Amino acid sequence: MTEPRRDANMDRSALERRLAEAEQRVARVERQIAEQRKVVAELDAKGHVTDHARYLLAGLELLLSDRQSSRDALLKRAKGST
């Protein structure tokens, strides 16, 4: 899990920018997961082996969890600085 930088001098605009970037990263991984689920379903429907596609999906899901944790830490920090 990646921790947000511990910079006590980070101003509000920088924090908001980092939070927006974190939201974009979460959204991007969510789109990738949706696409990978389609790939798995298509392979499965055609009777193909889905092991590798499912492995990639699991990796994306782990990445999403990490991205969400980083975003949530920034959200907590933003709420604490108001």
DOVEXKOL-382651 format. One record per residue: residue number from 1; chain; x, y, z of N, C-alpha, C in turn. Coordinates in nm, 4 decimals. Layout:
N
n:chain:n_u:n_v:n_w:ca_u:ca_v:ca_w:c_u:c_v:c_w
NUM:A:X:Y:Z:X:Y:Z:X:Y:Z
...
END
This chain:
82
n:chain:n_u:n_v:n_w:ca_u:ca_v:ca_w:c_u:c_v:c_w
1:A:0.0845:-0.1173:0.0000:0.0000:0.0000:0.0000:0.0891:0.1237:0.0000
2:A:0.0575:0.2187:-0.0824:0.1325:0.3417:-0.0910:0.0730:0.4441:0.0042
3:A:0.1569:0.5029:0.0843:0.1117:0.6041:0.1794:0.1262:0.7420:0.1168
4:A:0.0289:0.8297:0.1400:0.0457:0.9668:0.0937:0.1673:1.0294:0.1623
5:A:0.2349:1.1178:0.0930:0.3522:1.1847:0.1472:0.3161:1.2600:0.2739
6:A:0.3996:1.2514:0.3733:0.3758:1.3159:0.5023:0.4390:1.4556:0.5019
7:A:0.3814:1.5478:0.4289:0.4346:1.6831:0.4204:0.3425:1.7759:0.4979
8:A:0.3881:1.8168:0.6161:0.3050:1.9004:0.7032:0.2758:2.0355:0.6397
9:A:0.3566:2.0776:0.5444:0.3388:2.2080:0.4827:0.2537:2.2038:0.3555
10:A:0.1966:2.0880:0.3226:0.1168:2.0793:0.2021:-0.0049:2.1719:0.2160
11:A:-0.0203:2.2617:0.1212:-0.1331:2.3532:0.1294:-0.2606:2.2867:0.0757
12:A:-0.3691:2.3532:0.1004:-0.5004:2.2993:0.0656:-0.5123:2.2705:-0.0847
13:A:-0.4632:2.3594:-0.1691:-0.4751:2.3380:-0.3137:-0.3932:2.2169:-0.3585
14:A:-0.2766:2.1971:-0.3000:-0.1952:2.0804:-0.3336:-0.2648:1.9522:-0.2892
15:A:-0.3253:1.9568:-0.1727:-0.3981:1.8407:-0.1218:-0.5168:1.8088:-0.2117
16:A:-0.5880:1.9106:-0.2534:-0.7022:1.8899:-0.3431:-0.6574:1.8346:-0.4776
17:A:-0.5440:1.8825:-0.5273:-0.4901:1.8316:-0.6538:-0.4529:1.6837:-0.6409
18:A:-0.3867:1.6494:-0.5322:-0.3485:1.5093:-0.5100:-0.4716:1.4207:-0.4942
19:A:-0.5747:1.4738:-0.4297:-0.6981:1.3984:-0.4132:-0.7664:1.3755:-0.5480
20:A:-0.7683:1.4775:-0.6322:-0.8270:1.4628:-0.7662:-0.7500:1.3588:-0.8479
21:A:-0.6176:1.3614:-0.8368:-0.5355:1.2618:-0.9073:-0.5638:1.1217:-0.8551
22:A:-0.5808:1.1086:-0.7253:-0.6113:0.9783:-0.6652:-0.7463:0.9278:-0.7141
23:A:-0.8445:1.0166:-0.7235:-0.9769:0.9782:-0.7749:-0.9666:0.9301:-0.9193
24:A:-0.8846:0.9973:-0.9988:-0.8649:0.9567:-1.1379:-0.8008:0.8184:-1.1466
25:A:-0.7035:0.7926:-1.0583:-0.6384:0.6608:-1.0582:-0.7371:0.5513:-1.0207
26:A:-0.8228:0.5778:-0.9226:-0.9251:0.4804:-0.8830:-1.0193:0.4545:-1.0004
27:A:-1.0661:0.5598:-1.0637:-1.1598:0.5457:-1.1759:-1.0961:0.4680:-1.2915
28:A:-0.9684:0.4952:-1.3185:-0.8994:0.4256:-1.4280:-0.8910:0.2756:-1.4008
29:A:-0.8572:0.2384:-1.2781:-0.8478:0.0955:-1.2444:-0.9864:0.0313:-1.2468
30:A:-1.0890:0.1053:-1.2030:-1.2247:0.0509:-1.2090:-1.2650:0.0212:-1.3536
31:A:-1.2274:0.1089:-1.4464:-1.2559:0.0842:-1.5894:-1.1793:-0.0378:-1.6389
32:A:-1.0533:-0.0496:-1.5963:-0.9726:-0.1644:-1.6378:-1.0326:-0.2949:-1.5854
33:A:-1.0838:-0.2918:-1.4631:-1.1465:-0.4108:-1.4047:-1.2711:-0.4479:-1.4835
34:A:-1.3529:-0.3498:-1.5167:-1.4742:-0.3768:-1.5943:-1.4387:-0.4398:-1.7286
35:A:-1.3360:-0.3872:-1.7934:-1.2932:-0.4416:-1.9225:-1.2388:-0.5843:-1.9056
36:A:-1.1611:-0.6069:-1.8015:-1.1047:-0.7404:-1.7805:-1.2142:-0.8411:-1.7479
37:A:-1.3173:-0.7988:-1.6762:-1.4301:-0.8889:-1.6492:-1.4994:-0.9288:-1.7788
38:A:-1.5090:-0.8353:-1.8726:-1.5659:-0.8674:-2.0040:-1.4802:-0.9702:-2.0755
39:A:-1.3490:-0.9509:-2.0684:-1.2562:-1.0455:-2.1326:-1.2750:-1.1848:-2.0735
40:A:-1.2813:-1.1944:-1.9430:-1.3008:-1.3235:-1.8768:-1.4317:-1.3864:-1.9227
41:A:-1.5388:-1.3077:-1.9248:-1.6699:-1.3600:-1.9645:-1.6689:-1.4081:-2.1096
42:A:-1.6052:-1.3308:-2.1973:-1.5986:-1.3699:-2.3386:-1.5172:-1.4980:-2.3566
43:A:-1.4050:-1.5064:-2.2897:-1.3233:-1.6281:-2.2992:-1.4000:-1.7485:-2.2464
44:A:-1.4650:-1.7297:-2.1339:-1.5418:-1.8373:-2.0722:-1.6557:-1.8819:-2.1629
45:A:-1.7252:-1.7869:-2.2233:-1.8378:-1.8188:-2.3121:-1.7923:-1.8973:-2.4349
46:A:-1.6707:-1.8740:-2.4778:-1.6167:-1.9440:-2.5956:-1.5457:-2.0730:-2.5579
47:A:-1.5457:-2.1051:-2.4287:-1.4851:-2.2298:-2.3842:-1.3342:-2.2256:-2.3719
48:A:-1.2774:-2.1063:-2.3703:-1.1322:-2.0924:-2.3583:-1.0898:-2.0954:-2.2111
49:A:-0.9649:-2.1246:-2.1893:-0.9085:-2.1222:-2.0550:-0.9026:-1.9759:-2.0085
50:A:-0.9447:-1.9532:-1.8865:-0.9508:-1.8157:-1.8351:-0.8523:-1.7901:-1.7213
51:A:-0.7659:-1.8860:-1.6937:-0.6753:-1.8736:-1.5788:-0.5934:-1.7440:-1.5815
52:A:-0.5291:-1.7172:-1.6934:-0.4440:-1.5984:-1.7017:-0.5279:-1.4710:-1.6920
53:A:-0.6409:-1.4677:-1.7605:-0.7284:-1.3500:-1.7556:-0.7800:-1.3263:-1.6137
54:A:-0.8119:-1.4326:-1.5429:-0.8584:-1.4193:-1.4038:-0.7438:-1.3744:-1.3118
55:A:-0.6244:-1.4210:-1.3406:-0.5067:-1.3797:-1.2644:-0.4845:-1.2285:-1.2808
56:A:-0.4953:-1.1816:-1.4037:-0.4817:-1.0382:-1.4289:-0.5927:-0.9597:-1.3595
57:A:-0.7132:-1.0128:-1.3617:-0.8253:-0.9483:-1.2931:-0.7976:-0.9375:-1.1428
58:A:-0.7479:-1.0440:-1.0845:-0.7172:-1.0415:-0.9410:-0.6105:-0.9360:-0.9104
59:A:-0.5115:-0.9240:-0.9980:-0.4086:-0.8221:-0.9796:-0.4663:-0.6815:-0.9870
60:A:-0.5578:-0.6602:-1.0796:-0.6230:-0.5296:-1.0904:-0.7065:-0.4994:-0.9665
61:A:-0.7714:-0.6013:-0.9132:-0.8518:-0.5818:-0.7929:-0.7642:-0.5454:-0.6727
62:A:-0.6460:-0.6058:-0.6652:-0.5513:-0.5683:-0.5592:-0.5024:-0.4245:-0.5777
63:A:-0.4754:-0.3889:-0.7025:-0.4324:-0.2534:-0.7325:-0.5416:-0.1531:-0.6941
64:A:-0.6664:-0.1872:-0.7236:-0.7779:-0.0999:-0.6870:-0.7831:-0.0794:-0.5362
65:A:-0.7656:-0.1856:-0.4611:-0.7666:-0.1748:-0.3161:-0.6582:-0.0789:-0.2675
66:A:-0.5402:-0.0893:-0.3259:-0.4302:-0.0002:-0.2902:-0.4634:0.1438:-0.3258
67:A:-0.5160:0.1641:-0.4460:-0.5520:0.3000:-0.4902:-0.6595:0.3601:-0.3996
68:A:-0.7573:0.2787:-0.3614:-0.8640:0.3270:-0.2740:-0.8099:0.3627:-0.1359
69:A:-0.7182:0.2824:-0.0852:-0.6579:0.3115:0.0451:-0.5822:0.4434:0.0421
70:A:-0.5076:0.4659:-0.0644:-0.4337:0.5917:-0.0781:-0.5296:0.7095:-0.0870
71:A:-0.6349:0.6936:-0.1658:-0.7343:0.7997:-0.1779:-0.8013:0.8272:-0.0438
72:A:-0.8367:0.7214:0.0271:-0.9038:0.7374:0.1563:-0.8152:0.8080:0.2581
73:A:-0.6845:0.7805:0.2527:-0.5923:0.8484:0.3435:-0.5876:0.9978:0.3106
74:A:-0.5903:1.0300:0.1832:-0.5932:1.1718:0.1442:-0.7244:1.2374:0.1858
75:A:-0.8344:1.1652:0.1708:-0.9645:1.2192:0.2137:-0.9647:1.2481:0.3636
76:A:-0.9094:1.1555:0.4393:-0.9023:1.1747:0.5846:-0.8176:1.2977:0.6180
77:A:-0.7083:1.3086:0.5482:-0.6206:1.4233:0.5694:-0.6905:1.5544:0.5322
78:A:-0.7654:1.5515:0.4209:-0.8369:1.6716:0.3770:-0.9432:1.7116:0.4779
79:A:-1.0120:1.6152:0.5337:-1.1146:1.6451:0.6335:-1.0536:1.6999:0.7618
80:A:-0.9340:1.6546:0.7928:-0.8661:1.7013:0.9122:-0.8081:1.8411:0.8975
81:A:-0.7934:1.8860:0.7740:-0.7331:2.0176:0.7528:-0.8369:2.1270:0.7312
82:A:-0.9635:2.0934:0.7456:-1.0674:2.1957:0.7262:-1.0957:2.2717:0.8516
END
